[in-house]
Amino acid sequence: MLNYSEKSLKKAPPNTSESDVHSRISNQLQTYYNEVLTQPLPRRFEDLLKKLDENGGSEGETR
């Protein structure tokens, strides 16, 4: 049998509506997305894109 003390039990979160939760998640995701967009493209990706352009596309293409 498990014994839980009152201190070990987490308190229930305050009552929030589902739309408040969705709004908060949406705002956090938008903030994260905007931060990612402002980061520079890693040099390694630039090199890979340059190689693809030089080869005329993906390796699976036939001419």
Backbone as XML, in Angstrom:
<?xml version="1.0"?>
<chain id="A" units="angstrom">
  <residue number="1" name="MET">
    <atom name="N" x="0.844" y="-1.177" z="0.000"/>
    <atom name="CA" x="0.000" y="0.000" z="0.000"/>
    <atom name="C" x="0.888" y="1.240" z="0.000"/>
  </residue>
  <residue number="2" name="LEU">
    <atom name="N" x="0.536" y="2.207" z="-0.834"/>
    <atom name="CA" x="1.300" y="3.428" z="-0.937"/>
    <atom name="C" x="0.728" y="4.484" z="-0.015"/>
  </residue>
  <residue number="3" name="ASN">
    <atom name="N" x="1.614" y="5.218" z="0.632"/>
    <atom name="CA" x="1.198" y="6.321" z="1.500"/>
    <atom name="C" x="1.711" y="7.619" z="0.908"/>
  </residue>
  <residue number="4" name="TYR">
    <atom name="N" x="0.836" y="8.568" z="0.728"/>
    <atom name="CA" x="1.227" y="9.875" z="0.209"/>
    <atom name="C" x="0.955" y="10.912" z="1.273"/>
  </residue>
  <residue number="5" name="SER">
    <atom name="N" x="1.944" y="11.732" z="1.518"/>
    <atom name="CA" x="1.720" y="12.852" z="2.433"/>
    <atom name="C" x="1.120" y="14.003" z="1.638"/>
  </residue>
  <residue number="6" name="GLU">
    <atom name="N" x="0.515" y="14.921" z="2.307"/>
    <atom name="CA" x="-0.082" y="16.064" z="1.619"/>
    <atom name="C" x="0.975" y="16.883" z="0.896"/>
  </residue>
  <residue number="7" name="LYS">
    <atom name="N" x="2.178" y="16.934" z="1.418"/>
    <atom name="CA" x="3.247" y="17.706" z="0.788"/>
    <atom name="C" x="3.671" y="17.097" z="-0.541"/>
  </residue>
  <residue number="8" name="SER">
    <atom name="N" x="3.606" y="15.783" z="-0.662"/>
    <atom name="CA" x="4.064" y="15.143" z="-1.888"/>
    <atom name="C" x="3.048" y="15.223" z="-3.013"/>
  </residue>
  <residue number="9" name="LEU">
    <atom name="N" x="1.789" y="15.520" z="-2.683"/>
    <atom name="CA" x="0.761" y="15.636" z="-3.703"/>
    <atom name="C" x="0.806" y="17.027" z="-4.326"/>
  </residue>
  <residue number="10" name="LYS">
    <atom name="N" x="0.740" y="17.076" z="-5.644"/>
    <atom name="CA" x="0.772" y="18.370" z="-6.322"/>
    <atom name="C" x="-0.586" y="19.036" z="-6.202"/>
  </residue>
  <residue number="11" name="LYS">
    <atom name="N" x="-0.545" y="20.330" z="-6.093"/>
    <atom name="CA" x="-1.784" y="21.102" z="-6.034"/>
    <atom name="C" x="-2.397" y="21.166" z="-7.428"/>
  </residue>
  <residue number="12" name="ALA">
    <atom name="N" x="-3.692" y="21.194" z="-7.489"/>
    <atom name="CA" x="-4.390" y="21.307" z="-8.767"/>
    <atom name="C" x="-4.137" y="22.696" z="-9.342"/>
  </residue>
  <residue number="13" name="PRO">
    <atom name="N" x="-3.957" y="22.790" z="-10.673"/>
    <atom name="CA" x="-3.745" y="24.110" z="-11.276"/>
    <atom name="C" x="-4.994" y="24.958" z="-11.140"/>
  </residue>
  <residue number="14" name="PRO">
    <atom name="N" x="-4.831" y="26.266" z="-11.179"/>
    <atom name="CA" x="-6.010" y="27.129" z="-11.077"/>
    <atom name="C" x="-6.935" y="26.880" z="-12.262"/>
  </residue>
  <residue number="15" name="ASN">
    <atom name="N" x="-8.215" y="27.128" z="-12.061"/>
    <atom name="CA" x="-9.187" y="26.922" z="-13.135"/>
    <atom name="C" x="-8.900" y="27.869" z="-14.292"/>
  </residue>
  <residue number="16" name="THR">
    <atom name="N" x="-8.651" y="27.295" z="-15.444"/>
    <atom name="CA" x="-8.471" y="28.085" z="-16.651"/>
    <atom name="C" x="-9.328" y="27.464" z="-17.738"/>
  </residue>
  <residue number="17" name="SER">
    <atom name="N" x="-9.833" y="28.302" z="-18.582"/>
    <atom name="CA" x="-10.674" y="27.778" z="-19.650"/>
    <atom name="C" x="-9.790" y="27.149" z="-20.716"/>
  </residue>
  <residue number="18" name="GLU">
    <atom name="N" x="-10.392" y="26.283" z="-21.503"/>
    <atom name="CA" x="-9.648" y="25.605" z="-22.567"/>
    <atom name="C" x="-9.118" y="26.613" z="-23.576"/>
  </residue>
  <residue number="19" name="SER">
    <atom name="N" x="-9.877" y="27.648" z="-23.851"/>
    <atom name="CA" x="-9.422" y="28.657" z="-24.814"/>
    <atom name="C" x="-8.216" y="29.433" z="-24.275"/>
  </residue>
  <residue number="20" name="ASP">
    <atom name="N" x="-8.154" y="29.649" z="-22.953"/>
    <atom name="CA" x="-6.992" y="30.306" z="-22.360"/>
    <atom name="C" x="-5.753" y="29.445" z="-22.537"/>
  </residue>
  <residue number="21" name="VAL">
    <atom name="N" x="-5.906" y="28.170" z="-22.336"/>
    <atom name="CA" x="-4.778" y="27.247" z="-22.484"/>
    <atom name="C" x="-4.303" y="27.233" z="-23.927"/>
  </residue>
  <residue number="22" name="HIS">
    <atom name="N" x="-5.246" y="27.131" z="-24.873"/>
    <atom name="CA" x="-4.883" y="27.124" z="-26.293"/>
    <atom name="C" x="-4.214" y="28.433" z="-26.696"/>
  </residue>
  <residue number="23" name="SER">
    <atom name="N" x="-4.716" y="29.523" z="-26.172"/>
    <atom name="CA" x="-4.147" y="30.828" z="-26.478"/>
    <atom name="C" x="-2.711" y="30.935" z="-25.959"/>
  </residue>
  <residue number="24" name="ARG">
    <atom name="N" x="-2.481" y="30.460" z="-24.744"/>
    <atom name="CA" x="-1.145" y="30.512" z="-24.162"/>
    <atom name="C" x="-0.168" y="29.633" z="-24.956"/>
  </residue>
  <residue number="25" name="ILE">
    <atom name="N" x="-0.607" y="28.433" z="-25.305"/>
    <atom name="CA" x="0.243" y="27.537" z="-26.087"/>
    <atom name="C" x="0.547" y="28.153" z="-27.451"/>
  </residue>
  <residue number="26" name="SER">
    <atom name="N" x="-0.466" y="28.725" z="-28.079"/>
    <atom name="CA" x="-0.294" y="29.364" z="-29.375"/>
    <atom name="C" x="0.725" y="30.495" z="-29.304"/>
  </residue>
  <residue number="27" name="ASN">
    <atom name="N" x="0.623" y="31.320" z="-28.286"/>
    <atom name="CA" x="1.561" y="32.433" z="-28.118"/>
    <atom name="C" x="2.981" y="31.936" z="-27.893"/>
  </residue>
  <residue number="28" name="GLN">
    <atom name="N" x="3.134" y="30.901" z="-27.082"/>
    <atom name="CA" x="4.464" y="30.365" z="-26.818"/>
    <atom name="C" x="5.077" y="29.748" z="-28.073"/>
  </residue>
  <residue number="29" name="LEU">
    <atom name="N" x="4.261" y="29.018" z="-28.838"/>
    <atom name="CA" x="4.763" y="28.435" z="-30.081"/>
    <atom name="C" x="5.148" y="29.508" z="-31.089"/>
  </residue>
  <residue number="30" name="GLN">
    <atom name="N" x="4.354" y="30.563" z="-31.187"/>
    <atom name="CA" x="4.661" y="31.653" z="-32.115"/>
    <atom name="C" x="5.968" y="32.341" z="-31.715"/>
  </residue>
  <residue number="31" name="THR">
    <atom name="N" x="6.167" y="32.566" z="-30.421"/>
    <atom name="CA" x="7.404" y="33.172" z="-29.944"/>
    <atom name="C" x="8.602" y="32.295" z="-30.277"/>
  </residue>
  <residue number="32" name="TYR">
    <atom name="N" x="8.482" y="30.998" z="-30.030"/>
    <atom name="CA" x="9.568" y="30.068" z="-30.332"/>
    <atom name="C" x="9.854" y="30.055" z="-31.831"/>
  </residue>
  <residue number="33" name="TYR">
    <atom name="N" x="8.809" y="29.988" z="-32.652"/>
    <atom name="CA" x="8.966" y="29.960" z="-34.103"/>
    <atom name="C" x="9.677" y="31.218" z="-34.590"/>
  </residue>
  <residue number="34" name="ASN">
    <atom name="N" x="9.285" y="32.378" z="-34.080"/>
    <atom name="CA" x="9.922" y="33.628" z="-34.480"/>
    <atom name="C" x="11.400" y="33.662" z="-34.098"/>
  </residue>
  <residue number="35" name="GLU">
    <atom name="N" x="11.740" y="33.098" z="-32.952"/>
    <atom name="CA" x="13.137" y="33.037" z="-32.546"/>
    <atom name="C" x="13.948" y="32.154" z="-33.486"/>
  </residue>
  <residue number="36" name="VAL">
    <atom name="N" x="13.367" y="31.039" z="-33.900"/>
    <atom name="CA" x="14.050" y="30.127" z="-34.819"/>
    <atom name="C" x="14.270" y="30.813" z="-36.168"/>
  </residue>
  <residue number="37" name="LEU">
    <atom name="N" x="13.280" y="31.575" z="-36.629"/>
    <atom name="CA" x="13.401" y="32.250" z="-37.923"/>
    <atom name="C" x="14.520" y="33.280" z="-37.944"/>
  </residue>
  <residue number="38" name="THR">
    <atom name="N" x="14.815" y="33.870" z="-36.818"/>
    <atom name="CA" x="15.842" y="34.915" z="-36.778"/>
    <atom name="C" x="17.249" y="34.355" z="-36.639"/>
  </residue>
  <residue number="39" name="GLN">
    <atom name="N" x="17.372" y="33.060" z="-36.397"/>
    <atom name="CA" x="18.696" y="32.463" z="-36.270"/>
    <atom name="C" x="19.309" y="32.284" z="-37.655"/>
  </residue>
  <residue number="40" name="PRO">
    <atom name="N" x="20.624" y="32.485" z="-37.759"/>
    <atom name="CA" x="21.268" y="32.299" z="-39.064"/>
    <atom name="C" x="21.294" y="30.827" z="-39.465"/>
  </residue>
  <residue number="41" name="LEU">
    <atom name="N" x="21.323" y="30.596" z="-40.777"/>
    <atom name="CA" x="21.402" y="29.247" z="-41.300"/>
    <atom name="C" x="22.790" y="28.689" z="-40.984"/>
  </residue>
  <residue number="42" name="PRO">
    <atom name="N" x="22.870" y="27.490" z="-40.403"/>
    <atom name="CA" x="24.183" y="26.921" z="-40.099"/>
    <atom name="C" x="25.035" y="26.774" z="-41.361"/>
  </residue>
  <residue number="43" name="ARG">
    <atom name="N" x="26.315" y="27.012" z="-41.232"/>
    <atom name="CA" x="27.258" y="26.942" z="-42.356"/>
    <atom name="C" x="27.162" y="25.597" z="-43.071"/>
  </residue>
  <residue number="44" name="ARG">
    <atom name="N" x="27.001" y="24.532" z="-42.303"/>
    <atom name="CA" x="26.922" y="23.187" z="-42.874"/>
    <atom name="C" x="25.732" y="23.075" z="-43.837"/>
  </residue>
  <residue number="45" name="PHE">
    <atom name="N" x="24.599" y="23.672" z="-43.477"/>
    <atom name="CA" x="23.429" y="23.643" z="-44.354"/>
    <atom name="C" x="23.681" y="24.457" z="-45.619"/>
  </residue>
  <residue number="46" name="GLU">
    <atom name="N" x="24.337" y="25.606" z="-45.479"/>
    <atom name="CA" x="24.670" y="26.415" z="-46.645"/>
    <atom name="C" x="25.535" y="25.621" z="-47.617"/>
  </residue>
  <residue number="47" name="ASP">
    <atom name="N" x="26.510" y="24.901" z="-47.084"/>
    <atom name="CA" x="27.391" y="24.089" z="-47.930"/>
    <atom name="C" x="26.610" y="22.981" z="-48.636"/>
  </residue>
  <residue number="48" name="LEU">
    <atom name="N" x="25.687" y="22.331" z="-47.917"/>
    <atom name="CA" x="24.884" y="21.269" z="-48.531"/>
    <atom name="C" x="23.981" y="21.823" z="-49.636"/>
  </residue>
  <residue number="49" name="LEU">
    <atom name="N" x="23.364" y="22.968" z="-49.406"/>
    <atom name="CA" x="22.511" y="23.582" z="-50.422"/>
    <atom name="C" x="23.323" y="23.984" z="-51.650"/>
  </residue>
  <residue number="50" name="LYS">
    <atom name="N" x="24.526" y="24.480" z="-51.432"/>
    <atom name="CA" x="25.397" y="24.861" z="-52.536"/>
    <atom name="C" x="25.761" y="23.633" z="-53.371"/>
  </residue>
  <residue number="51" name="LYS">
    <atom name="N" x="26.053" y="22.506" z="-52.705"/>
    <atom name="CA" x="26.375" y="21.268" z="-53.429"/>
    <atom name="C" x="25.185" y="20.780" z="-54.244"/>
  </residue>
  <residue number="52" name="LEU">
    <atom name="N" x="23.979" y="20.880" z="-53.676"/>
    <atom name="CA" x="22.781" y="20.486" z="-54.418"/>
    <atom name="C" x="22.592" y="21.344" z="-55.662"/>
  </residue>
  <residue number="53" name="ASP">
    <atom name="N" x="22.810" y="22.644" z="-55.531"/>
    <atom name="CA" x="22.688" y="23.532" z="-56.689"/>
    <atom name="C" x="23.715" y="23.175" z="-57.763"/>
  </residue>
  <residue number="54" name="GLU">
    <atom name="N" x="24.931" y="22.862" z="-57.343"/>
    <atom name="CA" x="25.987" y="22.519" z="-58.297"/>
    <atom name="C" x="25.683" y="21.206" z="-59.018"/>
  </residue>
  <residue number="55" name="ASN">
    <atom name="N" x="25.042" y="20.257" z="-58.328"/>
    <atom name="CA" x="24.720" y="18.963" z="-58.918"/>
    <atom name="C" x="23.414" y="18.979" z="-59.681"/>
  </residue>
  <residue number="56" name="GLY">
    <atom name="N" x="22.709" y="20.077" z="-59.674"/>
    <atom name="CA" x="21.468" y="20.176" z="-60.422"/>
    <atom name="C" x="20.271" y="19.560" z="-59.732"/>
  </residue>
  <residue number="57" name="GLY">
    <atom name="N" x="20.291" y="19.381" z="-58.456"/>
    <atom name="CA" x="19.142" y="18.837" z="-57.736"/>
    <atom name="C" x="19.536" y="17.657" z="-56.897"/>
  </residue>
  <residue number="58" name="SER">
    <atom name="N" x="18.554" y="16.806" z="-56.590"/>
    <atom name="CA" x="18.818" y="15.668" z="-55.730"/>
    <atom name="C" x="19.493" y="14.557" z="-56.517"/>
  </residue>
  <residue number="59" name="GLU">
    <atom name="N" x="20.108" y="13.622" z="-55.799"/>
    <atom name="CA" x="20.821" y="12.519" z="-56.412"/>
    <atom name="C" x="19.894" y="11.580" z="-57.155"/>
  </residue>
  <residue number="60" name="GLY">
    <atom name="N" x="18.632" y="11.509" z="-56.762"/>
    <atom name="CA" x="17.679" y="10.579" z="-57.353"/>
    <atom name="C" x="17.191" y="11.017" z="-58.737"/>
  </residue>
  <residue number="61" name="GLU">
    <atom name="N" x="17.462" y="12.243" z="-59.125"/>
    <atom name="CA" x="17.007" y="12.732" z="-60.424"/>
    <atom name="C" x="17.859" y="12.172" z="-61.554"/>
  </residue>
  <residue number="62" name="THR">
    <atom name="N" x="17.237" y="11.880" z="-62.669"/>
    <atom name="CA" x="17.976" y="11.440" z="-63.855"/>
    <atom name="C" x="17.708" y="12.430" z="-64.967"/>
  </residue>
  <residue number="63" name="ARG">
    <atom name="N" x="18.682" y="12.585" z="-65.803"/>
    <atom name="CA" x="18.531" y="13.557" z="-66.906"/>
    <atom name="C" x="18.539" y="12.865" z="-68.219"/>
  </residue>
</chain>
